[in-house]
């Protein structure tokens, strides 16, 4: 039986705009695809679905993706000098596969 028929996929997970996910998000979305039997590699957030005039089906739960980055903050030290400090952050959000979204453009599913 082919992998696609079993619900798995060999495709790298893609954002709604066709850009591939990277890092740990690839593994998390692959695992979610296999577990839930999705065939589409395209994923989008609830907000992105609304922007595309699509709707995530009521009661559907999204899969976790994370975004890691850093920002540089400039603060003054006790001597009144500006000191740059890098602040790292991690943000998590949920996304759904395009198959879970009603009225999703065919170019995405």
C-alpha positions as CSV (number, residue, x, y, z in Angstrom):
1,X,0.0,0.0,0.0
2,X,1.4,3.4,-0.9
3,X,2.2,5.8,2.0
4,X,-0.3,8.4,0.7
5,X,-3.1,5.9,0.8
6,X,-2.4,5.2,4.5
7,X,-2.8,8.9,5.3
8,X,0.9,9.6,5.5
9,X,2.9,12.0,3.3
10,X,6.4,12.5,2.1
11,X,5.9,16.2,1.5
12,X,7.4,18.8,3.7
13,X,4.7,20.7,5.5
14,X,3.9,24.0,3.8
15,X,2.4,27.3,5.0
16,X,-0.7,28.5,3.3
17,X,1.5,30.7,1.0
18,X,3.6,27.7,-0.1
19,X,6.7,28.4,2.1
20,X,7.9,25.3,3.8
21,X,8.0,25.0,7.6
22,X,11.4,24.5,9.2
23,X,13.0,23.1,12.3
24,X,11.0,21.2,14.9
25,X,7.7,22.3,13.1
26,X,8.4,19.8,10.3
27,X,8.5,16.9,12.8
28,X,5.5,18.1,14.7
29,X,3.3,18.6,11.6
30,X,4.5,15.3,10.0
31,X,3.5,13.5,13.2
32,X,0.2,15.2,13.3
33,X,-0.5,14.4,9.6
34,X,0.3,10.7,10.1
35,X,-1.7,10.5,13.4
36,X,-4.8,12.2,11.9
37,X,-4.5,10.7,8.4
38,X,-4.1,14.0,6.4
39,X,-2.9,13.9,2.8
40,X,-2.4,17.6,2.2
41,X,0.9,19.2,3.1
42,X,-0.6,22.7,3.5
43,X,-1.3,24.2,6.9
44,X,-2.7,27.6,8.0
45,X,-3.7,29.4,11.2
46,X,-7.3,30.3,12.0
47,X,-6.5,33.9,11.1
48,X,-4.9,32.9,7.7
49,X,-8.0,30.8,7.0
50,X,-10.2,33.8,7.6
51,X,-8.1,36.0,5.3
52,X,-8.5,33.4,2.5
53,X,-12.3,33.4,3.1
54,X,-12.1,29.8,4.4
55,X,-13.3,28.5,7.7
56,X,-11.9,25.9,10.1
57,X,-14.6,23.4,10.8
58,X,-16.4,23.8,14.2
59,X,-14.8,21.7,16.9
60,X,-11.5,21.0,15.0
61,X,-8.3,21.3,17.1
62,X,-5.2,22.7,15.5
63,X,-1.7,21.3,15.7
64,X,1.0,23.2,17.6
65,X,3.8,25.1,15.7
66,X,6.4,27.3,17.3
67,X,8.3,30.4,16.3
68,X,11.6,31.2,17.9
69,X,13.5,34.5,17.5
70,X,15.2,37.2,19.4
71,X,15.0,41.0,19.7
72,X,17.6,43.5,20.7
73,X,16.5,45.8,23.5
74,X,18.5,49.0,24.4
75,X,18.5,49.9,28.1
76,X,20.4,52.3,30.2
77,X,22.8,51.0,32.8
78,X,23.5,52.6,36.2
79,X,26.0,54.9,34.5
80,X,23.4,56.2,32.1
81,X,25.0,54.4,29.1
82,X,22.9,52.7,26.5
83,X,23.5,48.9,26.6
84,X,22.1,46.5,24.0
85,X,20.7,43.3,25.3
86,X,19.4,40.4,23.2
87,X,16.1,38.8,24.4
88,X,15.2,35.4,23.1
89,X,11.6,34.3,22.8
90,X,9.4,31.3,21.8
91,X,5.9,31.7,20.7
92,X,3.4,28.8,20.1
93,X,0.3,28.9,17.9
94,X,-2.1,26.4,16.4
95,X,-2.6,25.7,12.8
96,X,-4.9,23.4,10.8
97,X,-4.4,21.5,7.7
98,X,-6.1,22.9,4.6
99,X,-8.3,19.8,4.5
100,X,-9.9,20.8,7.8
101,X,-10.9,24.2,6.3
102,X,-14.2,24.6,4.5
103,X,-14.2,26.7,1.3
104,X,-10.4,26.6,1.1
105,X,-9.0,27.6,-2.3
106,X,-8.1,24.6,-4.4
107,X,-4.6,25.9,-4.9
108,X,-3.9,25.2,-1.2
109,X,-5.4,21.8,-0.6
